[in-house]
Amino acid sequence: MDHTQSAKLFERAKTFFPGGVNSPVRAFRSVGGDPFIVKYGQGPFLFDVDGNRYVDYINSWGPLVLGHAHPAVVEAISTQAARGTSFGACHELESELASVVRELFPSLELMRFVNSGTEAGMSVIRLARGFTNRSKLVKFEGCYHGHADVLLAKAGSGVLTLGLPECSGVPSQVVSDTLIAEYNNLESVERLFAECGDEIAAVIVEPVVGNCGFLVPQKEFLKGLREITEKAGALLIFDEVMTGFRVALGGAQAKYGIKPDLTMLGKVIGGGLPVGAFGGRRDIREMLAPLGPVYQAGTLSGNPLAMTAGLTTLAEWRKPGVFEGAQRTTQALVRGLLDAAAEAGAPLVADSVGTMFGFFFSETPVASYRDTTKTDKAAFNRFFHAMLESGVYFAPSAFEAGFVSAAHAGEAFEYTLSRLSRGFAAAVHHD
């Protein structure tokens, strides 16, 4: 592939942005090389400024469940833009989208829209502390809940991808009340509660982890978290920014039958536009201003473009057979990855839940952050570049989940399968 124009434009971007990017993982620092520069997206494909086409398994990190530029979503956004892009005032679309969200997530008795997953994360922690009048928070190694200071201790996503031990600029006292447990290890949680359970406001978790690679909860793990928090009077927070509407239409809480006290949402409910949400039990949410003393605000929260895009996306996603079809494509992709890896002699573990998937170059199961650090990152990097040059775009990091859209069935999927052998050959044959 020719990348002449991408290289030229990336050099220009470096004169404006740190590292040439507006979000760190885009810089390809983990996998090496420079990123391509996107010109447009259509269905399951991205096209760069040099005219190259890529099957996209990132989908803007999750929200594009219908693929890029779905006609119904584009039309809805265009129609709304002509009526106004931001009001900073109440409008009907907010309640319309909230009604759909609550139908699929009954645990969100009251909710509030915000503009990002990070904003949802910092707000939900403030609310949990205000409701319980406790200060400590339990989070898990490798789980990422946005870049708010208090949540960056042992975080995943770009922090893990870039190999940062901790985040500079976050004073130690800011994270002194953030306690770290190991995902899929209930004993690590029980130890923390034994030490200071009456000081713990909440446990926050990605129920299915997508930010240090793809990790699935082991049997009884989520149930155990529910039991531990209820016994101690702490709140259980599910970060479903990635998993919401993707692992099941009702998220991980529907998939695994666990009702959290509070939930973070994002991605899909904006249909590709900036959005987030947090909500839960009515008695907790009534602590939020203007009803209660916990303050949170945002001029662009619930903006009409994002609400319209979310409503249209969810309407299409909920049509009979659409989610199920994308789920079957995801399962078939995982089978294809495992089969091609086996043929090439590449040790691989891979799995999926709903329309999220992930894989590691590893000979042993991967169930926690610590397990991910033992996987073969160099093999992943070789695989990534071979696939990219073949026109298939997986996440540029061994520590990120992948996403399949409703548009991937057919040509995009078959093309991907036809290129996997090249990718795995590159992964195992190197100097």
C-alpha positions as CSV (number, residue, x, y, z in Angstrom):
1,M,0.0,0.0,0.0
2,D,1.1,3.6,-0.7
3,H,1.0,5.8,2.4
4,T,2.6,8.9,0.9
5,Q,-0.2,11.4,1.6
6,S,-0.9,9.9,5.1
7,A,2.8,10.4,6.0
8,K,2.8,14.0,4.8
9,L,-0.4,14.8,6.7
10,F,0.8,13.1,9.8
11,E,3.9,15.2,9.8
12,R,1.8,18.3,9.5
13,A,-0.4,17.1,12.4
14,K,2.7,16.9,14.6
15,T,3.1,20.6,14.4
16,F,-0.4,21.1,16.0
17,F,-0.9,18.2,18.4
18,P,1.3,16.3,20.9
19,G,2.5,13.3,19.0
20,G,0.3,14.3,16.1
21,V,-2.9,13.0,17.6
22,N,-5.8,14.0,19.7
23,S,-6.0,10.7,21.6
24,P,-2.8,8.7,22.4
25,V,-3.5,5.2,21.1
26,R,-4.0,6.7,17.6
27,A,-0.3,7.4,17.4
28,F,0.6,3.7,16.8
29,R,3.3,4.0,19.5
30,S,2.6,0.5,20.8
31,V,2.7,-1.2,17.4
32,G,5.3,1.0,15.7
33,G,5.1,3.0,12.6
34,D,2.7,5.9,11.8
35,P,-1.0,5.9,11.5
36,F,-2.9,6.3,8.2
37,I,-5.1,9.4,7.8
38,V,-8.7,8.6,7.3
39,K,-10.6,10.4,4.5
40,Y,-14.0,8.8,5.0
41,G,-15.9,5.7,6.3
42,Q,-18.6,3.7,4.6
43,G,-20.3,0.7,6.1
44,P,-17.6,-1.7,7.4
45,F,-14.8,0.2,5.6
46,L,-12.4,3.1,6.2
47,F,-10.7,4.8,3.3
48,D,-7.5,6.8,3.7
49,V,-6.2,9.8,1.9
50,D,-4.0,7.6,-0.4
51,G,-7.1,5.7,-1.6
52,N,-6.5,2.5,0.5
53,R,-9.4,0.6,1.9
54,Y,-9.5,-1.1,5.3
55,V,-12.1,-3.4,6.9
56,D,-12.5,-1.6,10.2
57,Y,-12.8,-3.6,13.4
58,I,-12.6,-0.6,15.7
59,N,-15.7,1.2,14.7
60,S,-14.8,4.4,16.5
61,W,-14.0,2.2,19.5
62,G,-17.4,0.8,19.7
63,P,-20.3,3.1,18.9
64,L,-20.7,2.4,15.2
65,V,-22.9,-0.8,15.6
66,L,-24.4,-0.1,12.2
67,G,-21.1,0.7,10.5
68,H,-19.9,4.1,9.1
69,A,-22.3,6.6,7.7
70,H,-25.4,4.5,8.0
71,P,-28.0,6.2,5.7
72,A,-30.7,6.4,8.4
73,V,-28.4,8.0,10.9
74,V,-26.9,10.4,8.4
75,E,-30.4,11.5,7.3
76,A,-31.5,12.0,11.0
77,I,-28.5,14.0,11.9
78,S,-28.9,16.2,8.8
79,T,-32.5,16.8,9.5
80,Q,-31.8,17.8,13.1
81,A,-28.9,20.0,12.2
82,A,-31.2,22.2,10.2
83,R,-33.4,22.6,13.3
84,G,-30.4,23.4,15.6
85,T,-27.3,21.7,16.9
86,S,-27.3,22.8,20.5
87,F,-29.9,24.5,22.7
88,G,-28.4,24.5,26.2
89,A,-32.1,24.0,27.2
90,C,-34.6,21.2,27.7
91,H,-36.0,19.5,24.6
92,E,-38.1,16.4,23.9
93,L,-35.4,14.3,22.3
94,E,-33.7,13.9,25.7
95,S,-36.7,12.1,27.1
96,E,-37.3,10.1,24.0
97,L,-33.8,8.6,24.1
98,A,-34.0,8.1,27.9
99,S,-37.2,6.1,27.4
100,V,-35.4,3.7,25.0
101,V,-32.4,3.4,27.3
102,R,-34.5,2.7,30.4
103,E,-36.5,0.1,28.5
104,L,-33.3,-1.8,27.7
105,F,-31.6,-1.0,31.1
106,P,-34.4,-1.1,33.7
107,S,-31.8,-0.5,36.5
108,L,-31.5,3.1,35.3
109,E,-34.5,4.4,37.1
110,L,-33.1,8.0,36.8
111,M,-30.3,9.0,34.5
112,R,-28.4,12.0,33.2
113,F,-26.8,12.5,29.8
114,V,-23.3,13.8,29.6
115,N,-20.8,14.2,26.7
116,S,-18.2,11.4,27.2
117,G,-17.4,8.3,29.1
118,T,-14.8,10.2,31.2
119,E,-17.5,12.7,32.2
120,A,-19.8,9.8,33.2
121,G,-17.0,8.2,35.2
122,M,-16.0,11.2,37.3
123,S,-19.7,12.1,37.9
124,V,-20.7,8.6,38.9
125,I,-17.9,8.4,41.5
126,R,-18.8,11.8,42.9
127,L,-22.4,10.6,43.2
128,A,-21.5,7.4,44.9
129,R,-19.3,9.2,47.4
130,G,-22.0,11.7,48.1
131,F,-24.7,9.1,48.6
132,T,-22.7,6.8,50.9
133,N,-20.7,9.6,52.7
134,R,-17.6,7.4,52.2
135,S,-14.4,8.2,50.3
136,K,-12.7,5.0,49.1
137,L,-13.2,3.4,45.7
138,V,-12.3,0.0,44.5
139,K,-11.3,-0.5,40.9
140,F,-9.5,-3.2,39.0
141,E,-6.1,-3.4,37.4
142,G,-6.3,-2.7,33.7
143,C,-9.9,-1.4,33.8
144,Y,-10.2,2.1,32.2
145,H,-13.1,4.4,33.2
146,G,-12.0,7.6,31.6
147,H,-9.1,9.9,32.3
148,A,-10.4,11.7,35.4
149,D,-7.6,11.8,38.0
150,V,-9.2,9.5,40.6
151,L,-9.7,6.8,38.0
152,L,-6.2,6.6,36.5
153,A,-4.6,4.4,39.1
154,K,-3.6,1.1,37.3
155,A,-5.7,2.1,34.3
156,G,-6.0,0.3,31.0
157,S,-6.5,1.7,27.5
158,G,-3.9,4.1,26.4
159,V,-2.1,4.2,29.8
160,L,-1.4,0.4,29.4
161,T,-0.8,0.6,25.7
162,L,1.9,3.3,26.2
163,G,3.5,1.4,29.1
164,L,3.0,4.3,31.5
165,P,3.6,3.2,35.1
166,E,1.2,5.9,36.4
167,C,0.0,9.2,35.0
168,S,2.2,12.2,35.6
169,G,0.2,15.2,36.8
170,V,-2.0,13.1,39.1
171,P,-0.9,13.9,42.7
172,S,-0.6,10.8,44.9
173,Q,-3.1,12.2,47.4
174,V,-5.7,12.3,44.6
175,V,-5.6,8.5,44.2
176,S,-4.9,7.6,47.8
177,D,-8.5,6.6,48.2
178,T,-8.5,4.5,45.1
179,L,-8.0,0.8,46.0
180,I,-6.8,-1.7,43.4
181,A,-8.2,-5.3,43.0
182,E,-7.5,-8.0,40.4
183,Y,-10.2,-8.7,37.8
184,N,-11.7,-12.2,38.2
185,N,-10.2,-12.5,41.7
186,L,-12.9,-12.1,44.4
187,E,-10.4,-12.8,47.1
188,S,-8.5,-9.6,46.2
189,V,-11.8,-7.7,46.7
190,E,-12.7,-9.4,49.9
191,R,-9.3,-8.5,51.4
192,L,-9.9,-4.8,50.7
193,F,-13.3,-4.9,52.3
194,A,-11.9,-6.8,55.3
195,E,-9.4,-4.0,55.8
196,C,-11.6,-1.0,55.3
197,G,-15.1,-2.0,54.1
198,D,-16.9,0.7,56.1
199,E,-14.9,3.4,54.2
200,I,-15.6,2.0,50.7
201,A,-18.2,4.0,48.7
202,A,-18.2,1.8,45.6
203,V,-16.7,-0.9,43.4
204,I,-16.4,0.1,39.8
205,V,-15.8,-2.5,37.1
206,E,-16.0,-3.1,33.4
207,P,-18.2,-6.2,33.6
208,V,-16.6,-7.4,30.3
209,V,-13.2,-5.8,30.0
210,G,-12.3,-4.0,26.8
211,N,-9.5,-1.8,27.9
212,C,-6.6,-4.1,28.6
213,G,-7.5,-6.5,25.9
214,F,-10.7,-8.5,26.0
215,L,-11.4,-10.2,29.3
216,V,-14.6,-12.2,30.1
217,P,-15.9,-12.5,33.7
218,Q,-15.4,-15.9,35.2
219,K,-18.4,-17.7,36.7
220,E,-19.6,-16.1,39.9
221,F,-17.2,-13.1,39.7
222,L,-19.9,-10.5,39.0
223,K,-22.3,-12.2,41.3
224,G,-19.7,-12.2,44.0
225,L,-19.1,-8.4,43.6
226,R,-22.8,-7.9,44.0
227,E,-22.9,-9.9,47.2
228,I,-19.8,-8.2,48.7
229,T,-21.0,-4.7,48.0
230,E,-24.5,-5.3,49.3
231,K,-23.2,-6.8,52.5
232,A,-20.8,-3.9,53.1
233,G,-23.3,-1.1,52.2
234,A,-21.2,-0.1,49.2
235,L,-22.5,0.6,45.7
236,L,-21.7,-1.5,42.6
237,I,-21.0,0.5,39.5
238,F,-21.0,-1.2,36.1
239,D,-19.0,0.7,33.4
240,E,-21.0,-0.3,30.3
241,V,-19.6,2.4,28.1
242,M,-18.2,-0.4,25.8
243,T,-20.5,-3.3,26.7
244,G,-23.8,-1.4,26.7
245,F,-26.0,-2.5,23.8
246,R,-23.0,-4.5,22.4
247,V,-22.6,-7.7,24.6
248,A,-26.4,-7.8,24.7
249,L,-29.1,-5.2,23.9
250,G,-29.4,-4.7,27.7
251,G,-25.7,-4.8,28.3
252,A,-23.7,-7.0,30.5
253,Q,-26.2,-6.6,33.3
254,A,-28.8,-8.3,31.2
255,K,-26.4,-10.9,29.8
256,Y,-25.2,-12.0,33.3
257,G,-28.3,-11.2,35.3
258,I,-26.7,-8.7,37.7
259,K,-28.4,-5.5,38.8
260,P,-25.8,-2.8,39.6
261,D,-26.7,0.2,41.7
262,L,-25.2,2.6,39.1
263,T,-24.3,2.3,35.5
264,M,-22.2,4.3,33.1
265,L,-23.1,4.3,29.4
266,G,-21.8,5.9,26.3
267,K,-20.7,5.1,22.7
268,V,-23.8,3.6,21.1
269,I,-26.3,6.0,22.6
270,G,-24.7,8.8,20.6
271,G,-24.6,6.8,17.4
272,G,-21.0,8.0,16.8
273,L,-21.5,11.5,18.3
274,P,-20.0,12.5,21.6
275,V,-22.2,11.3,24.5
276,G,-22.2,9.5,27.8
277,A,-24.7,8.8,30.5
278,F,-24.9,7.6,34.1
279,G,-27.9,6.5,36.1
280,G,-29.3,3.9,38.5
281,R,-31.4,3.6,41.6
282,R,-33.8,6.5,42.1
283,D,-32.8,7.1,45.8
284,I,-29.2,7.5,44.7
285,R,-29.9,9.6,41.7
286,E,-32.1,12.0,43.7
287,M,-28.8,13.1,45.5
288,L,-27.9,14.8,42.2
289,A,-28.5,18.5,41.7
290,P,-31.0,20.1,41.4
291,L,-32.8,17.6,43.7
292,G,-29.8,17.0,46.0
293,P,-26.4,18.3,47.1
294,V,-24.2,16.5,44.5
295,Y,-23.4,18.9,41.7
296,Q,-22.9,18.0,38.1
297,A,-23.7,20.1,35.0
298,G,-22.9,20.4,31.3
299,T,-24.0,22.9,28.6
300,L,-23.8,20.3,25.8
301,S,-25.3,17.5,27.8
302,G,-28.2,15.9,25.9
303,N,-27.5,17.9,22.8
304,P,-30.0,17.3,20.0
305,L,-27.6,15.9,17.4
306,A,-26.3,13.2,19.8
307,M,-29.8,12.4,21.0
308,T,-31.1,12.1,17.4
309,A,-28.1,9.9,16.3
310,G,-28.6,7.7,19.3
311,L,-32.3,7.3,18.8
312,T,-31.9,6.4,15.1
313,T,-29.0,4.0,15.8
314,L,-30.8,2.1,18.6
315,A,-34.0,1.9,16.4
316,E,-32.0,0.2,13.7
317,W,-30.0,-2.0,16.1
318,R,-33.1,-3.3,17.7
319,K,-34.8,-4.4,14.5
320,P,-35.4,-8.2,14.5
321,G,-32.3,-10.1,13.6
322,V,-29.8,-7.1,13.3
323,F,-28.0,-7.6,16.6
324,E,-28.2,-11.4,16.3
325,G,-26.7,-11.3,12.8
326,A,-23.8,-9.1,14.0
327,Q,-23.3,-11.5,16.9
328,R,-23.0,-14.4,14.5
329,T,-20.5,-12.6,12.4
330,T,-18.4,-11.9,15.6
331,Q,-18.5,-15.6,16.6
332,A,-17.5,-16.6,13.1
333,L,-14.6,-14.1,13.1
334,V,-13.3,-15.6,16.4
335,R,-13.5,-19.1,14.9
336,G,-11.7,-17.8,11.8
337,L,-8.9,-16.3,13.9
338,L,-8.4,-19.5,15.9
339,D,-8.4,-21.7,12.8
340,A,-5.9,-19.5,10.9
341,A,-3.7,-19.2,14.0
342,A,-3.7,-23.0,14.5
343,E,-2.7,-23.5,10.8
344,A,0.2,-21.1,11.2
345,G,1.3,-22.6,14.5
346,A,0.6,-19.4,16.4
347,P,-0.5,-19.7,20.0
348,L,-3.7,-17.8,20.3
349,V,-6.6,-17.3,22.7
350,A,-9.7,-15.6,21.4
351,D,-13.2,-15.0,22.6
352,S,-16.3,-12.9,22.0
353,V,-19.4,-11.8,23.8
354,G,-22.2,-10.3,21.7
355,T,-20.4,-8.1,19.1
356,M,-17.2,-7.5,21.1
357,F,-14.2,-9.7,20.6
358,G,-10.6,-10.0,21.4
359,F,-7.5,-12.2,21.1
360,F,-4.0,-12.6,22.6
361,F,-0.9,-14.3,21.4
362,S,-0.6,-16.7,24.4
363,E,-0.3,-20.4,25.1
364,T,-2.3,-20.0,28.4
365,P,-5.7,-18.6,29.2
366,V,-5.9,-14.8,29.9
367,A,-8.2,-13.8,32.7
368,S,-6.7,-10.7,34.3
369,Y,-4.5,-7.7,33.7
370,R,-1.5,-9.6,35.0
371,D,-2.1,-12.3,32.5
372,T,-2.2,-9.8,29.6
373,T,1.3,-8.5,30.5
374,K,2.7,-12.0,29.8
375,T,1.2,-12.3,26.3
376,D,3.4,-12.0,23.2
377,K,3.1,-8.3,22.3
378,A,5.8,-8.5,19.6
379,A,3.8,-11.2,17.7
380,F,0.7,-9.1,17.9
381,N,2.5,-6.1,16.4
382,R,3.8,-8.2,13.5
383,F,0.2,-9.5,13.0
384,F,-1.2,-6.0,13.2
385,H,1.0,-4.6,10.5
386,A,0.6,-7.6,8.1
387,M,-3.2,-7.3,8.4
388,L,-3.1,-3.5,8.0
389,E,-1.0,-3.8,4.8
390,S,-3.6,-6.4,3.6
391,G,-6.4,-4.0,4.2
392,V,-7.8,-5.1,7.6
393,Y,-7.6,-2.7,10.5
394,F,-7.6,-4.2,14.0
395,A,-6.9,-2.0,17.1
396,P,-3.3,-0.7,17.1
397,S,-2.6,-2.2,20.5
398,A,-2.5,-5.7,21.9
399,F,-4.5,-4.3,24.8
400,E,-7.8,-3.2,23.2
401,A,-11.0,-5.0,22.3
402,G,-12.4,-5.2,18.8
403,F,-15.9,-4.5,17.5
404,V,-18.1,-5.9,14.7
405,S,-21.0,-4.0,13.2
406,A,-24.1,-5.0,11.3
407,A,-22.4,-4.0,8.1
408,H,-19.5,-6.5,8.4
409,A,-21.4,-9.6,7.2
410,G,-20.7,-10.5,3.6
411,E,-17.8,-9.0,1.6
412,A,-15.9,-7.4,4.6
413,F,-16.0,-10.6,6.6
414,E,-15.0,-12.9,3.7
415,Y,-12.2,-10.5,2.8
416,T,-10.9,-10.6,6.4
417,L,-10.9,-14.4,6.5
418,S,-8.9,-14.5,3.2
419,R,-6.2,-12.4,4.7
420,L,-5.8,-14.0,8.1
421,S,-3.2,-16.6,7.0
422,R,-0.9,-13.8,5.9
423,G,-1.2,-12.1,9.2
424,F,-0.5,-15.1,11.3
425,A,2.4,-16.2,9.1
426,A,4.0,-12.8,9.8
427,A,3.3,-13.2,13.5
428,V,5.3,-16.5,13.8
429,H,8.0,-16.0,11.1
430,H,10.4,-13.2,12.0
431,D,14.1,-12.5,12.1
